[in-house]
Amino acid sequence: MKSIPRSLAATAVFALASASAMAQSTTFQNGSFESGLTNWSTDGDVLVTTSGRKIGILSTASLDYEDDAPLGAGFNNNSGTAAVDFSFNNNLAGVAVGSLDIGGFAYEGSALRQSFMATAGQQITVKFDWAFLSSDTANADFGFIAINDTVVSFVNTASSPLVSSFTGNFGDFGAASWVFTENSYTYTAASDGAVSLVIGVADIGDYLGTSELRIDNVSVSAVPEPETYALMLAGLGLMGGYIRRRQKKGGETAV
């Protein structure tokens, strides 16, 4: 059998390399929390479940105050670290607290943060699964994502329908039924360098009630540019055409 022409071989190698590059994610790590909070920095009440499915849990619960009276102080706190009180802090995981004043004045919250590398003009897709529940009926507490500190609220207490619900005592999030929904965002990097991703929960309007956000399967991947698709498809097309010609030639000469 004759060898594949060098030009076709080179094109094939480039096509395969392009396909491999498109399939690779960025430097983002541990989005499924299988290694706990490794690679994440946290602020406030954040922890990862230690049994069964690994899930990141963030709440607005304090330690010293009865957020969910008549339940005791800190009843819905998960980590033993209080949610960040914005009266004494000007940022939450690096996000300016003023940018969290969505639908009201933000009082407290919790968040986790991780950075990844990108190049200028690169399109980044961020995906994650989330579930949200709140015992606050007076204000629109919310879950948010911030990419390079630009905040987007993706769920709040006024969202309908909420995907999770209580099945036990009022305010007991451990007895809640958690159902997850997937979110997806696309971001275009303005310059080369690190891009920060923050996911968190904020308490709006007062310190009363607790809201809890659960997240899993956080992924960050590069969206290939159209030119990359075109080159890959061209290479695969050349390879396919060559193989078809070889098969056709073999069929014509067969006895």
DAUR-V35466 format. One record per run of one state. SS is the DSSP state (H for helix, E for strand, L for the rest). FROM is the first residue (numbers start at 0). TO is the last residue. If there is no record, write none. Layout:
BEGIN
[[SS | FROM | TO] [SS | FROM | TO]]
END
This chain:
BEGIN
[[L | 0 | 4] [H | 5 | 22] [L | 23 | 23] [E | 24 | 24] [L | 25 | 39] [E | 40 | 42] [L | 43 | 43] [E | 44 | 47] [L | 48 | 54] [E | 55 | 58] [L | 59 | 82] [E | 83 | 84] [L | 85 | 89] [E | 90 | 91] [L | 92 | 93] [E | 94 | 95] [H | 96 | 99] [L | 100 | 104] [E | 105 | 117] [L | 118 | 121] [E | 122 | 133] [L | 134 | 140] [E | 141 | 146] [L | 147 | 148] [E | 149 | 155] [L | 156 | 163] [E | 164 | 165] [L | 166 | 171] [H | 172 | 174] [E | 175 | 176] [L | 177 | 179] [E | 180 | 187] [L | 188 | 191] [E | 192 | 203] [L | 204 | 209] [E | 210 | 222] [L | 223 | 224] [H | 225 | 252] [L | 253 | 254]]
END
